[in-house]
Amino acid sequence: MLIYPETKIYVLCPGNNRSSTADICHELCAVLINSGIKTFMVYLPANDNFNPKNPVDEIYKSYKIPFDNGVEDSEKNILIAPEIAANFLYFTKKTRRIIFWLNVHAFLRDIAVKTAEHFEEILNRPMPKFFSFNYYDSNIEHWAQSEYARQFLKINGVADEKIFMVTDYINQIFFDAPKISTSAKKNLIAYRKIQGSDFADIVQALTSQFEWQAVEDVTPAVVQKLFADSKIYVDFGDHPAKGKLVREAAISNCVVITSKHGAAANDFDINIPAEFKFEETIEDAVKAGEKIKSVVKNFDSELSKQNNFREKILNERKLFSEQVKIALHF
């Protein structure tokens, strides 16, 4: 998608909100502005705290991104929307459009919710417009944050020339922290809590001799301290994208152990050896327990098996800027 001298780019972002989606929206705007492109954030209501006059969450104010309450509808301008805000793409007539696929599962859940909410009204009024993989929306371009998202787009018939890989990078605090000594780490397992996961409960019970601590929704500094103390990060979730916690843990010298769901199922998004990824079976629960014990006992050698993953993470910030430039041809 070409940039003209008069082009303005608008990026839709949840307002008064801290999330991976908001992180990437601000990172993207920063790259565009630093490249001399007129760029504006358009904040959308994401919760009851939304304030249209002051929609920028405190954590993002240092980016100093200008924001607008609307979009100047012009064929020279570009509107970029995360998949959760794809329906807003239809509020313009001329502006060129891009969907940034940051969380495939969020898009599918949103469609399910819209369908359920309006089911009783379908015979009386049309469904609200949302993006669908059909001929009428074929002029929309797509950015994939993960290989998992790219595969999703391909399966749904999006042409190769309409898909661009635009990945992201983790918070700078994880790179700025002093180099973490592996010898100072505790026999501590950080993990993402999965409600109702029998598999995770079994693995935790099999390794109950070690302390497990859930990663809560707190500041990056607190998460970084937990990962600095931990030897292992376990995430048996559904991995709807190339998640940040997995990468933040890895760069903090934690051995990463995951499920084989979503983005964790391929060898590109989370490129750790197969021995660290597990199916949700009793047999694999036992194997996961044994792997955790092995990591605690032979930490340095097990950590070295994930060197390629950490090396890839170190290059993500530079790669992100390069990918944005390729996608927008500047």
N, C-alpha and C positions, 0 to 999 in steps of 0.2 A: 504494500500500500504506500503510494508515493506521498512525500511531504512537499508542499509548495511553500514559497516564501510567506504567504498569508495564512497558512494552515494553523488552526487552533486545535489542540487535542484536549478532549474532556475525558476524565477517568471517573467512573462511578465508584463510590466507596461507602461502606456503612459508616454513619456518623456517630460521634460520641461512643466509640466502640473500640475495644482492643481485641484483635484477632489476627490469625494468619492472613486472612484476606486483606484486612486493613494494612498490615505490614507490607504486603507486596504492592498494594496500590500506591503507598507512599514511596516505596523504593523505585517503582516505575516512574512516577512523576519526577523524582529527583534526577534520574538518568536523563529524562527528556529535557528538563529545564537546564541541566548542566550542558546539554548538547545544543542549547540555543533555540529550542522549540517552544513556542507559546503553549503552555500547558496549564490546565485548571482542574482541580478536583471538584466534583459535584457530590456532596454528601447526601446520603439517603437515610431515612429513619430506620434504625436497626433495633431500637428498644424504646421504652417509655421515657428514657432520659434524653432523647434527641432534642437538641436546641438549634434550630436553623440559623440563629444569629451567631452562635458560637459552637459549631459542630465538630471542632477538632479536639480529639482526646489529648490530654496533657502530654502523654508519652510521645505524640507525633508533632508537637508544636515546634520542636527543634528543626524539622524539615523545612519550615517556612514555605509551605506550598500554598499558592493563591487558590481561592475557591470561588465558585460561582453557583448561583441558585438555579441556573438553567443552561441550555445549550444553544448556541447560535447555529441555526439550521442552514448549513451551506455545503455544497458538494466538495468544497476544498477542505472542510473540517472532518475530524475523526472522533468517533465516540467509542470508548473501550469500556466494556462492562464485564465484571466477573459473572460467572454463570448463574449465581443466585439473583442477579439483577438483570438477567437477559430480557425480561419483559419490557424494561425501560427503553430498549433499542427501538421499539415501535412508536415512540413518542416523537420521533423525528422523521422527516420525509426525504431529505436530500443528503444528510450527513452520512459519510461512510462509516461502517460498523464492524467492530471486532468483539468477539466473545473470548474472554480470558478464562480458560478452564483450570480453576484452582482446586476444585473439589467436585469430582464427578458425582459422588453420592449425594451431595447437597442439591444438585440439580434434579436428580431423580426423586428425592424426597419432596422437593418443592412442587414438582408436577403432581405427585401423589396427593399432597395436601390440597392443592388447587382443585383437583378433580373431586376429592371427597367433599370439600366445602361447597362446591357449586353443583353437585350431583342432582340435588332436588330441583335446581333451577334450569337445568339443561334444556328442557322442553319449552321453557318460557323466555329464556334469554341466552345469548351465546356465551361460551366460556371466555374468560379473559385471555388475551393473546399471550402466548409464551412461545419461545423458540422451539421449532420442530425441524427434524431433518427431512425437509422436502424441497421441491423445486423453487418455491416462492422465497425461501430463505437462502438460496444458493449463492447470493452475492455477499453474504457475511463471511468475513475471514475469522480464523480460529487460532488462538495461541494455546499451546499445551504446556502446562507447568511440569508435567510428568510424562514418561513413556506410557504409563497406564492411561492417561487422558488421551494421548495420541492414538493409542490402539482403540479406545472407545469411539473416537471420531471416525477412524477408518472403518470400523465395524458398521457404523451408521451411515456409511456412504459418502463422507466428506472427501472431496478430491485432494490429492497430495498438494497441489499448488495453493490450496486454501488453508493449509495447516503449517504453522511455524512453531518450533520449539522455543519457548521463552521460560526458562526455569528461574528459580529465585536463589536467595542465599540467606544464611542464618545471621542472627544479631551479632554485631561487631564485638559485643562484650565477651563473647566466647573466644574471640581471637586476641583481644586486648588483655585478657587475664594472664597472670604469670604462668609460665609453662608448668603444667601439672605433673608432679612427681608420682610415678606409679607406685613407688615404695611407700608413699604416705597414704595411699588409699586404704579404706576399711573394707571388711568383708560385708559390704552393704550392697543391696540390690534396689536400684530405683526402678519404678514401674509405672505404667499408665493403667489406672484402674478401669476395668471393664465390668460394667454392671451385668450381673447374671451370667458370667462366664464360668461354667463348670470346669473347663479346661484350665484356665488360669488358676482357679482355686486348687485344683489337683496338683499342678506344678508347684504352687506355693507351699502346699502341705508336704510335698516330697522334699522340700528344701527348707523346712521350718527352722533348721539349726542356724540359718542366716537371717539377718535383719532385712526386712522389706519395707521400703518407704515409698508411698505414692507421690507422684509428681502432681502437685496441686496447681491451680490456675493462679499463679503469683507472678511476681516481676522476674525478668530475665536474670537479674543478679542472684535471686534466691535459687532459681533453677540451676544456674551455673555452679553455685556452692554445693548443691546436692550432687550434681554430676561429678564435681571435683573430688568428693568424698567417696563416690561409689565405684565399684569395680564393674558392675553390670547394669545395663538398662534393658528391661524386658517390655516389649510392646506386642501383645497378642490381639490388637485391634483390627479394624477392617481396612486401614491404610487407604483412604479415599484419594490420597495425593502423595507426593514426595514430602512426607511430613518433616517439620522442623525439629521436633523433639528428638527423633532418631538421629538426626545429623548433629544436633547440639550435644547429645550424649557422646557420639563417636568422636567429635573433635575435642571433647573433654577427657579422652582416653578411657572411655567405658567400652566394654565389649557389648555389642548390640545383639540382642536375640529377639526374633520376631515370629509372627505367624506367616502364613503363605497367602494372605488375603490381599486383594487390591494391588497397590503399587509394590507391595513386598513380594508379590508372586513372580516378578520379572527380575532379571539380573542387571538392569540398567539403573532403575530408580534407587534401589538399595542393593548395591553390588557387594554384598558380603557372601562368603562361601555358603553353600547349601546346608552345611552342617549346623548353621546357626538359625535356620528357618524351619518351622514345624507346622504340621497339619494338626487339626483338632481331633485327635484320636487318643485312646488310652495308651497305645503303644508309643506314640510320639510324646505324650505327657511324661512317660518314664524316661524317654531319650532326652527330653528337655531338662528334666531334673538332673540327669547324669551330666549333661553338658554344663549346667550351672556349677555343679560340684567341681568339674574339671577346670572351669575358668577360675574359680576361687583358688584352687590348688596350684594351677600352672598359669598364672595370670599373664605374665610377660609373653610367653610363647603363644597363648591363645589370642592376645591382643594383636600380635604381629600379623596374624592371619587376616586382619581387617585393615591393613595398611593402605591398600588400594582405595578403599572407601573413604578413609580420612584424606588421602591425597586429592581425591575428586572434590571433596567438600572445600578444600583450601582454594580451589580454582573457581568456585561458583560465582563469586562477586564479579570477577572480570568477565566470565562467560555470559552472565546476565546482560551486561552492557552490550556485548558483542551481538547477542541474539536479538535484542531490541532493535539495534541498528540494521540488522539483516531483515527483520520483519517489516521495518518501515522504510527500508532502502535509503538510508542517509549515512 
